Amino acid sequence: MTMLLKVTLVHNFAGIVVENTFGLEAGDGTIPQDVADAVAATMNVATWLAGRSDSISFTSVRVEDDTPGLAATGEVIFSVPLTGDDAANALPPLNALVVQWRASAKGRNGRGRLYLAGFPASTAIGGYWTSDAQDPASAAASLIFDNYGPAGSGQLCIINRRSLLAALVPHQPSLIKAFSISNIVHQQSRRQALRGI
């Protein structure tokens, strides 16, 4: 049986919790703590927050068994959080640069998003991100894609919870084949403060 793991990268942005999540398809019996340790080692590098404000810090990695949901959650909390490398003022945490994941499945089940917050206000002009944000965002997304996408372990996936109007039980994976960076500054107004992004 296949396990689906939900990986959460937890950040602190000026006192607000900001979370980035992605899915991994794993073999039956995978231990989430082992995956959390591996992801923490992969992601706790300067590339992940390069180009972002020093107001945002990467504090922990959490890995949960999404399906079947029986394994204990794994977590790594960094004793020294990784911070952004730009001292400029950042846009508010609800303004995000979007990484668009693409799978071979059609429709919604073949699309996913990763919202990256913490880029300096100077990197957004007229509602669009400049290359000063897009290039580091592409490098950050590549950390995930290169390690867990088709050229890496091949586990990176979109976790589908619905198909049309019906709930999927258990949840179903769509393996991610490509990604792109949106140049539009997205407003995540539907996300509540203190609930993460």
C-alpha positions in Angstrom: 0.0 0.0 0.0 1.2 3.5 -0.7 1.6 6.1 2.0 0.9 9.8 1.4 3.0 12.1 3.5 2.2 15.8 4.0 5.4 17.8 4.5 5.1 21.2 6.2 7.9 23.7 6.3 7.1 26.0 9.2 8.3 29.7 9.3 8.0 32.6 11.6 7.4 35.9 9.8 7.3 38.8 12.3 5.4 36.7 14.8 3.1 35.1 12.3 3.3 31.4 11.5 3.7 30.8 7.8 3.5 27.3 6.5 4.5 25.8 3.1 3.3 22.3 2.4 3.9 19.6 -0.3 3.1 16.0 -0.6 5.3 12.9 -1.0 4.3 9.5 -2.1 6.1 6.8 0.0 6.2 3.1 0.5 4.1 1.3 3.1 5.8 1.4 6.5 7.7 4.6 5.9 8.5 6.4 9.2 7.6 10.1 9.1 10.4 11.0 11.5 13.0 9.6 9.1 11.4 11.7 6.3 11.4 14.8 8.5 15.1 14.3 9.2 15.9 14.0 5.5 13.7 16.9 4.4 15.2 19.1 7.2 18.7 18.3 6.0 17.7 19.1 2.4 15.8 22.3 3.0 17.8 23.9 5.8 20.2 25.6 3.4 20.6 29.3 2.4 19.0 28.7 -1.0 15.5 28.2 0.6 15.3 31.7 2.0 17.7 33.5 -0.4 16.4 36.8 -1.6 13.8 37.0 1.2 13.7 39.4 4.1 15.5 38.7 7.3 12.1 39.1 9.0 11.2 35.5 8.0 12.9 32.5 9.5 12.6 28.8 8.8 11.9 27.1 12.2 10.9 23.5 11.7 9.8 20.6 9.4 6.7 18.5 10.2 5.8 15.3 8.3 2.4 13.8 8.8 0.9 10.5 7.5 -1.9 11.8 5.4 -3.0 8.3 4.1 -3.6 5.9 5.8 -3.0 8.3 8.7 -1.8 5.7 11.3 1.9 6.6 11.7 3.2 9.1 14.3 4.0 12.6 13.1 7.7 13.3 12.6 9.2 16.7 13.4 12.5 18.5 13.4 12.8 21.9 15.2 15.9 23.9 14.3 17.9 25.1 17.3 19.1 28.0 15.1 16.4 29.0 12.6 17.5 29.8 9.0 16.7 33.5 8.2 16.3 35.4 4.9 19.4 37.3 3.7 17.9 40.7 2.7 17.6 43.5 5.3 15.0 45.4 3.3 11.4 45.7 4.5 9.3 42.8 3.3 5.8 42.8 1.9 3.1 41.8 4.4 3.0 38.0 4.9 -0.2 37.6 3.1 1.4 38.8 -0.2 3.1 35.8 -1.8 5.0 34.6 -4.8 3.3 31.5 -6.2 5.1 28.3 -7.4 2.7 26.4 -9.6 3.1 22.6 -9.6 2.0 20.6 -12.6 1.1 16.9 -12.7 0.0 14.8 -15.7 -3.5 14.5 -14.3 -6.1 16.8 -16.0 -8.0 19.6 -14.2 -7.6 20.5 -10.6 -6.1 17.2 -9.7 -3.1 18.1 -11.9 -2.4 21.5 -10.3 -0.9 22.5 -7.0 0.5 25.7 -5.5 3.2 26.7 -3.1 3.0 30.2 -1.6 6.3 31.8 -0.8 6.2 34.9 1.5 8.8 37.2 2.8 10.1 38.9 -0.3 11.2 42.6 0.0 8.7 45.2 -1.1 11.2 46.5 -3.6 10.9 43.2 -5.6 7.2 43.9 -6.4 6.5 46.6 -8.9 2.9 47.4 -10.1 1.6 44.0 -8.8 4.3 42.0 -10.5 7.5 40.3 -9.1 10.8 41.4 -10.5 13.6 38.9 -11.3 15.0 39.7 -7.9 12.2 37.7 -6.4 11.5 35.3 -9.3 15.0 33.9 -9.6 15.5 33.1 -5.9 12.0 31.6 -5.8 12.8 29.4 -8.7 16.0 28.2 -6.9 14.0 27.6 -3.7 11.3 25.5 -5.6 14.1 23.7 -7.3 15.3 22.4 -4.0 12.1 20.6 -3.6 11.6 19.6 -7.2 15.2 18.4 -7.8 15.3 16.3 -4.7 11.8 14.8 -4.8 10.5 15.4 -8.3 11.1 13.2 -11.4 14.9 13.6 -11.4 15.2 12.9 -7.7 13.3 10.3 -5.7 10.1 10.7 -7.8 7.9 11.1 -4.7 6.8 14.7 -5.1 3.0 14.8 -5.5 -0.2 16.8 -5.2 -2.5 15.2 -2.6 -6.0 15.2 -4.1 -8.7 15.3 -1.5 -11.6 15.7 -4.0 -12.5 14.7 -7.5 -15.2 17.0 -9.0 -17.7 17.2 -6.1 -16.9 13.9 -4.4 -14.5 13.4 -1.5 -11.6 11.0 -2.2 -11.2 8.4 0.5 -8.4 7.6 0.7 -6.7 10.7 -0.7 -5.0 10.2 -4.1 -1.6 11.4 -5.3 -0.8 13.0 -8.7 3.0 12.9 -9.2 4.4 16.4 -10.1 6.2 16.6 -13.4 7.0 20.3 -13.7 6.8 23.7 -12.0 6.6 27.3 -13.0 6.9 30.6 -11.2 4.0 33.1 -11.4 5.1 36.7 -11.8 1.9 38.1 -10.2 1.9 39.2 -6.5 -0.9 37.1 -5.1 -3.0 38.4 -2.2 -3.9 35.6 0.2 -6.7 37.5 1.9 -8.7 34.4 2.5 -6.0 33.1 4.8 -6.4 34.2 8.4 -3.5 35.6 10.4 -2.0 33.1 12.8 -3.4 30.2 10.7 -0.4 30.1 8.3 -0.3 30.6 4.5 
